[in-house]
């Protein structure tokens, strides 16, 4: 009996006898991979034939033929928009550059450097000075006169044109080589800050003799070194560069500095306000 390949059942007759119609055996369906692989049957729906490719390229050529470039109006509009964007970016860059230049010049000009030098020198000397031995002076005709409070106002704020700090510039060793423990050794060096015209200067020298004789006199110019701290220095009208507070006619060891520095290039001014608190006192 011929076998039907598409059927799931087959009929086999019994040997040496009549065929039993009930002798049916179930057979497995053949696997798909046993059949011949037909590429057209699997990928036919994608239509990757030559004719389809020609049709696609023909369609592209026909579609692109209707838009071959930009019109003059579109070109001018695009250029105008690009110029607006470029101009905006250029303005931002120029503004940022100018702001950075102004900030740099403000932070690094000569006036700011001088202001920093004044504050650093005044504070460094003042902190190591003897609170019990400093003098605030008024200057008239190159003569230093101690600035004192009014007799009827011992508690007052006193202004002066110069201040003399006295301090120790030698170390205290075990043998006290410099006789620092002596109550009469109130200092070994001095620094006189004063306003000379429109220049703020400081004189460094040994003590004694100090900046001026006791009770006032001519400024000492022997054995000293002078440092120029700032130029174009002024003070508020009716004021003075230095001041301190007195209680009972005695200074409390806090000297204030208030000056104005002017930049000759652009006439900008910088006000310098600082103070020095003297922490050492000898003898007690």
C-alpha positions in Angstrom: 0.0 0.0 0.0 1.3 3.4 -0.9 2.4 5.6 2.0 0.9 9.0 2.2 3.7 11.4 3.4 1.2 14.0 4.5 -0.7 11.6 6.8 0.1 11.0 10.4 -1.0 7.3 10.2 0.2 4.5 8.1 -1.2 1.0 7.4 1.0 -2.0 7.4 -0.4 -5.5 6.5 0.4 -8.5 8.6 2.9 -10.9 7.1 1.5 -14.2 5.8 -2.1 -13.3 6.2 -4.7 -10.9 5.5 -4.3 -7.3 6.5 -5.8 -6.3 9.8 -7.5 -2.9 9.3 -6.9 -2.2 13.0 -3.2 -2.6 12.6 -2.5 1.1 12.5 0.6 2.6 13.8 1.0 6.3 14.6 4.0 7.9 13.0 5.7 11.1 13.9 5.4 14.1 11.7 8.5 14.9 9.9 10.5 17.8 11.2 10.5 21.0 9.4 14.3 21.2 8.9 14.1 17.9 7.0 12.3 19.7 4.2 14.2 21.7 1.6 14.8 25.3 2.7 13.0 27.7 0.5 14.4 31.2 0.8 11.6 32.7 -1.2 9.0 31.2 1.0 10.6 32.8 4.2 11.8 36.2 2.9 9.4 36.7 0.0 7.2 39.1 1.9 10.2 41.6 2.2 10.5 41.8 -1.6 14.2 42.1 -1.8 14.2 41.5 -5.5 16.1 43.5 -8.1 12.9 45.1 -9.3 12.1 46.4 -5.9 15.5 47.9 -5.4 15.2 49.6 -8.8 11.8 50.9 -7.8 13.1 52.3 -4.5 16.0 54.1 -6.1 13.8 55.4 -8.8 11.4 56.8 -6.2 14.3 58.5 -4.4 15.5 60.1 -7.6 12.0 61.3 -8.4 11.4 62.7 -4.9 14.8 64.5 -4.7 14.2 66.1 -8.1 11.4 68.2 -6.6 13.8 69.9 -4.0 17.2 70.5 -5.4 18.3 73.5 -3.0 17.2 76.5 -0.9 15.5 79.6 -2.1 17.1 83.0 -1.7 14.6 84.0 1.0 15.5 80.8 3.0 19.2 81.5 2.6 18.9 85.1 3.8 16.8 84.1 6.8 19.3 81.4 7.8 22.2 83.8 7.5 20.4 86.5 9.6 19.6 84.0 12.3 23.2 82.8 12.4 24.5 86.3 12.6 22.2 87.1 15.6 23.5 84.1 17.5 27.1 84.9 16.7 26.7 88.5 17.8 25.1 87.4 21.1 27.9 85.0 21.9 30.5 87.7 21.0 28.9 90.2 23.4 28.9 87.6 26.2 32.5 86.8 25.6 33.5 90.5 25.5 31.6 91.3 28.6 33.2 88.5 30.5 36.6 89.5 29.4 36.1 93.1 30.5 34.8 92.0 33.9 37.7 89.7 34.4 40.2 92.5 33.4 38.6 94.9 35.9 38.7 92.4 38.7 42.3 91.5 38.0 43.4 95.2 37.9 41.5 96.0 41.1 43.1 93.1 43.0 46.6 93.5 41.7 47.1 97.3 41.3 49.8 99.2 43.2 47.4 100.8 45.7 46.0 97.5 46.9 49.5 96.1 47.3 50.5 99.1 49.4 47.4 98.8 51.5 48.2 95.2 52.3 51.8 96.1 53.1 50.6 98.8 55.6 48.3 96.4 57.4 50.8 93.6 57.6 53.7 95.8 58.9 51.5 97.7 61.4 50.0 94.6 62.8 53.2 92.6 63.0 55.1 95.3 64.9 52.2 96.2 67.1 51.5 92.7 68.4 55.1 92.2 69.6 55.5 95.7 71.2 55.5 96.6 74.9 52.1 97.8 76.0 53.6 99.8 78.8 56.1 101.7 76.6 54.7 103.2 73.5 54.2 106.9 72.5 51.7 108.6 70.3 53.1 111.9 68.8 52.0 115.0 67.1 54.4 116.4 64.5 54.9 120.1 64.0 57.9 121.6 62.2 59.7 118.2 62.2 59.4 118.1 66.0 57.7 115.1 67.8 55.5 116.0 70.8 53.7 113.4 72.8 49.9 113.5 72.2 48.1 113.7 75.5 44.4 113.9 76.4 43.0 117.1 77.8 43.7 117.6 81.5 39.9 117.8 82.2 39.1 114.7 80.1 41.5 111.9 81.0 39.2 109.3 79.4 39.2 110.3 75.7 40.2 109.3 72.2 43.5 111.0 71.3 44.7 111.5 67.7 48.3 111.7 66.5 50.5 112.0 63.5 53.0 109.3 64.5 53.3 106.4 66.8 56.4 104.8 68.3 56.2 101.1 69.1 58.9 99.7 71.3 59.7 95.9 71.4 62.3 93.3 72.0 64.3 92.1 68.9 66.6 89.7 70.8 65.7 86.4 72.4 65.5 85.6 76.1 68.1 83.0 76.9 68.9 81.0 80.1 71.7 83.4 81.1 69.7 86.5 80.2 72.5 87.8 78.1 70.7 91.0 77.1 69.4 91.8 80.6 65.8 91.5 79.6 64.6 90.6 83.0 65.7 94.0 84.3 62.7 96.2 84.9 64.4 99.1 83.2 64.8 97.1 79.9 61.4 98.0 78.5 62.6 97.4 74.9 65.6 96.9 72.7 64.3 98.3 69.4 61.6 100.7 68.1 59.5 101.3 65.0 58.1 104.8 64.3 55.2 104.9 61.9 54.5 108.5 60.6 53.1 110.4 57.8 55.7 112.5 55.9 53.8 114.7 53.5 51.7 112.2 51.4 54.0 109.3 52.2 53.5 106.8 55.0 56.9 105.6 56.4 58.3 103.6 59.2 61.7 104.1 60.9 63.4 101.1 62.5 66.2 101.7 65.1 67.6 100.7 68.5 66.1 101.6 71.8 67.4 103.5 73.5 67.6 106.3 72.3 64.3 105.7 70.4 62.5 107.9 68.0 62.8 111.1 70.0 64.1 112.3 73.4 61.9 111.9 76.4 59.2 114.5 76.4 59.6 115.2 72.6 62.1 116.7 70.3 63.6 116.2 66.8 63.1 112.9 65.1 66.1 110.6 65.5 67.9 109.9 62.1 71.0 108.2 63.4 71.4 104.4 63.0 67.9 103.9 61.6 66.5 102.3 58.4 63.5 103.8 56.8 60.8 101.9 54.8 58.3 103.5 52.5 55.0 101.8 53.0 52.6 103.8 50.8 52.4 106.9 48.6 49.5 109.3 47.9 48.3 109.0 51.4 45.7 111.4 52.9 43.4 111.5 56.0 39.9 112.7 56.6 39.7 116.5 57.1 40.2 117.4 60.8 41.5 113.9 61.6 44.9 112.2 62.0 46.3 108.9 60.8 46.7 107.3 64.3 44.6 107.3 67.5 44.1 105.4 70.7 41.8 105.5 73.8 43.0 106.6 77.2 41.6 105.8 80.6 42.9 108.0 83.4 45.2 109.6 81.0 46.9 106.3 80.1 46.7 104.5 76.8 45.1 101.1 76.7 47.5 99.5 74.2 45.3 99.5 71.1 46.5 101.8 68.3 44.2 102.5 65.4 45.3 103.4 61.9 43.0 105.2 59.4 44.4 106.5 56.1 43.2 106.9 52.5 45.3 105.7 49.6 44.7 107.2 46.1 45.5 105.7 42.8 47.0 108.4 40.5 46.0 106.5 37.4 42.3 106.5 37.8 41.8 108.6 41.0 40.2 105.7 42.8 40.7 105.6 46.6 41.2 102.8 49.1 40.5 103.4 52.8 42.7 101.5 55.1 41.4 100.9 58.6 43.3 98.6 61.0 44.4 98.4 64.6 47.2 96.8 66.6 46.7 95.3 70.1 49.8 95.1 72.2 49.7 92.0 74.3 53.1 92.3 76.1 53.7 94.5 79.1 56.9 95.0 81.1 57.4 95.7 83.9 54.1 94.9 85.5 
